[in-house]
């Protein structure tokens, strides 16, 4: 029976964690998996509720190396057929263990569409030392200079269970044009441009409502910056918890602005959620965004931080509800044809098998 050990740096409520849990839950019959993480978070309980075993080994201080010994004991006792590391710290910790025990190591930590400035060299080392690399966008794989057969692009998938919550064909009321941005409220996500667009639309007298949904270090700061619009009823900061879909079903447009000076998106889970609910998407024209959003067909890709362009596209969609609905329908169809959980799982398992069958692992009788 093939066994996969997933390594994560934490189990927060993020896109990487959602995709890892989705993959683990839908592995084919006969496959077994467990998780090992350097930190806990909401997805610890999500995984445990589905019967997946999770071991959490937190660092006691920044340079604490005791989790590496804990991981060694875990791998030695459970003997996985393959290890899939979703974070750079777990990927590096696993290298000596995998080399010693002749276990294939997959580095699945390329989740952005460009090389990050922060710890770029150490992350590059982790990628170089892996036996295989999975990126969720071609932009990400290209940015790191990794080519096939070692590196492959496997797009994120959207699960059928959540599609049942989506209402892609709903008729929205154009007298309350609703714009949503759902993302982590951190510097990498450009909520400030979103708030500036809301302010400009308000000044133009366009009847609209903007919803900023997410948690993070900047939430209080953003609420303070937009309090005048909140008082006018033009802006809100609803608490979504673990499921954003009910809020998307009330929206007309999904926006995702990214601070390009910090990062570029890979294949964004937020964008997939917008498309699942039949929303046209407005996002940056960088990273993996053009791989999922077809400009002028499923939405618009615009320059990073260009508030004027964002407002222009929003006004266009407000004035053209039939085109907006057509774009949303095209996005929904694209999601169902290209970004499904079934395709993601099938492609990942196929790649696992190809790495497990490399001569250096076959010779040792592991697979």
N, C-alpha and C positions, 0 to 999 in steps of 0.2 A: 504493500500500500504506500503510494507516494505521500510524503509529509512535507509541508511547507511551514517554515517558521518566519513570521513577519516581524521585523524589527522597526519600531517607531521611536522617535525622539519624545513624543508626547501624544496624548489621546484627547486633544481638544476638539471643539466643535468647528472643524474646518473642512475644506474640500478634500484634502489629502486623506484625512481620517475617514471621511464618508466613503471615498473610493476604496480604501483598504478594507473597510468593513463589508462593503458591497461585494468585493472580490472574494473575501473569505466565506461569506454566506452562500455564494453561488458556485463554489468549486464543484467539479463534477463528482458524481458518486464514486467512492473508492479513494478519494483524496481526503487527507486529514490536515488540519492546520491549528496552530497556536500563535499567540502574540507574546512578544516581550517588549516592554516599553521603559524608557528612562523617566517617564512622568505619567501621571494619571490625567483624568479629565472626563467630560461627559460621555465620551465614546467607550470608556471602560465598562460602564453599565450597559450600553447598547450591545457590546460584544458578549458580555456575560449573560445577558438575557436571551441570547440566541444559542447559548450552550458552548461558546468558544472559550477555551482556557486562556487567561491573560495573566502574565507575570509582570509586575511593576517593580522596578529597582531604581529608586531615586538616588541621584547624587547628593551627598551630604554637604559638599561644598564644590566650588567651581572646578577644581582640579582633582576631584575624587575619582580614583580609578577602580574602586571596588566593584562598580557595576560590571566591568569587563570580566572580572573573575566570576561573578554571578552568571553572566552570559556563558562563559566557558563551561560551567557546571551544567547549565541548562542544555546546551548543545551536546555535551558529552553524554548526558543521560538519555535525552530524547532522540538523538541522532536523526535530525531532519534530512530529507533527500535533497532539499535546496533551501537556501535562506534568501529572503527578499527584504532588503533594507530600504525603508521609505524615508529615512533621515540620514544626514551625513555622519552624525556622531555614532549611531548604531552601525552604519556601514563600515566606518573605520575600526570600531571595536571588534567587528566580526572577521576582519581580514586575517589576523594570525590564527584564529580558531579554525576558520575554513581551510587555510593552507595546511595546518597540522592534521586535520581530520579528513582532508580531501573532499570537502563539501562545496558544491557550486554556490557562488555568491552573486546575487543580482543586486545592482544598485538602482533603485527606483525613485531616486530623490530629485530628478530633474522635473520640477513642477512649474518652473517659470520659463518665459520665452526669451530670456537673455541671461548672461552670466551675472550673478550678483557681485557687487563690489565687496561686500562683507564676507570674509573667509573664503574668497574665491580659490586661493591656492590649495587650501586644505580640502575643500570640496572636490577640486580637480584631482587631487591625489586619491581620494576615496573612489572616484570614478575610474581612474587608471588602474587601480588594484583589483577592481571587480572583474568577475568572469563574464558578466553581461550587464547591459545598461538598458533600462526602459525609460523613455521620456513620454510625456503626455502630449507633446506637440513637436512638429518638425522644427519649428523655430528654436525650441530648447535644445534639441539634439545638435542642430547646426551651430548654435552659439558655443557649445562645448567642443566642437570639432570631432565628434564621435560618429563613425561611419558603420554601416552594416559590414559583417554580420554581428559584430559585438553589440552595436546599438540599434534599437528598434523604436519606432513610434507606435504606441498603443493609446488610442484616444480614450478619454474618460467615458464612462457609460452612465445612462440614466435608467434607474430601475423601474420595472413595470408596476410595482406596488405603489410607487408615488405618482405614476401617471394617472391612477384612478382618482387622485385628489385634484387633478388639474382640470380646468374648464376652458380649453383652447377655443371653443366656438362661442363663448359668452358674448352677448351684445352689451358693450359698455355705454354708459350715459356720457355723451359728449359735453353736457353742460357742467360736468365735473371731471375734467381731464386729469387723470391721476398718473403721476410719474413716480416710479420707485427705484431706489438704489439699495440693494441688499449686499452687504459686505462687512468684513471686519473693520471696525473703526480704529484704524492704525494709520500711520503716515503713508504707508504704501498705497492705500486706497484714497483717491482724491475726492473726498466728500466736500471739500471746500469749493471746488468748481461746481458741484451739484447744488450746494447752497446758494452760490452766486447766480446760477441759472434760475433758481426759484425766485430770488430777489428781483432779477431782471424781468421775469415773466409777470411777477406781481406788479411791478412798476408799469408794465405795458397794459395792465388791466385784463389779462387773459384769465378766465375762470378756470383755475387748476388747483390741484393739491399734490404736494410733494411728500413722499414717505421715505425717510432715511431709516433703514432697518439694519441693526447689527449691534454687537457689543465690542468693547475694546478700550484701550487706554485713552482714546480721544473722545469718547462719547460725551462726557460732561462738558468738555471744551466746545464741542460742536453744538450741543443743546444751548449753551450760553450764546454762541455766535448767531444762532438762528431764533432766539427767543421772541423777537419782534414778529417774525413770520408765524411762529407757533401761536402767539397771542391773536393774530389775525385769522387763524384757522387755515393758513396757506401751507403750513409745514407741520409734520408730526414725526415723532420718534417712537413708534410702537415697539413693544417687546415681543419678539417672535418666538423665542425659545428655540427648540430643536427643529421646528418645521415652519418654513417660510411660505409654502404654497398658498395657504388661505389668504395671505396678503397680496400675493401676485394675482390671484383671481379677481381682485378688486382694482387692478391697475390697467392702464392703457399702453404704457411704454416701460421697458426695463432699461436702466442706465447703469453702466459700470465704467467709471472713470478711474484711471490708475496713475499714480505719480511716477512718470517715466524716468525721473532722475534717480529713482530707487529700484524699480523693477518693471518687468513687463509680464503680462499674464501668459500662462500656458493655455490649457483648455479649461476655461473657468466654469466651475460648478454653478455659479450665479447665472451666467449666460445660458447654460443648459436649462436651468429652472425657468428662466424667462421664456425660452423657446417652448418648453413643455406646456406652458400656460398660454401659448399663442400670442406672445407679446413681441412686437418689433423691438430690436435691440439697438442701442446707441452705445458705442464703446470706442476705446482708442484703436488706432490703426497700427498697432505694434504687437510684437510677440506672436502668440498663437491665435490672437483674436481674428485675423483674416482667414484662418483655417476653419473657423466655425461660423463666423458671421460674414455672409456674402453681401458686400456693399451694394446698396440700392435694390437688394432683392429680399433679404431677411432683416434688414435694418441699415444702419449707417456706421461706418468706421471713420473717426475724426481724429484730429491731432490732439495730443496730450495737453491738458490744461487750457484748451481753446473754448472758453465759456461762450464766446460769440457764436461759434459754430454749433455748439450744443444747443443754444437757444434757437438758432435758425432751424435746426432739424426738428426740435420739439414743436415749434410753431407750424412747420410743414405738416407734421403728423396730426396736429390738432385741427388744421384746416382741411385735411384730407383723410377723414376717418375710413373711407373705403380702401384707400391705398395702405393705410396703417394696418387694417384687418388683413389685407392680402399678404403683406409682409409677415405678419404674425403667423398666418397659416403656412406660408412657405418655410418659416423657421421651424414650426412644429413638424412638418414633413421631413425637413432635413435632419432634425433630431432623431426621428423614428427610423431613418434610413442609415444613418452614419454613426450615431452616438448612443448605442444601446448597451445595456449591461451584458446582454448575451454576446455581443461582438467583443466587448472588452475582456470578458472572462475567457472566451474561446481563444482569442489571440494571445492572451497572457499564458494560458496553460500550454499552448502550442510552443511558445518561446521557452517556457520552463523546460519542456521536454527536449528541445533542441540543445539547450545548454547542458542538461543532465546527461545527454548522449555524446557530449564531446569526448574524444578519445582519452584525454587525461583522467576523466572520471569513469569511463567505461572500463579502462584497464584495471582499475582498483575494485571492480565488482560492486560498485555502490548502486548502480541502477540497471 
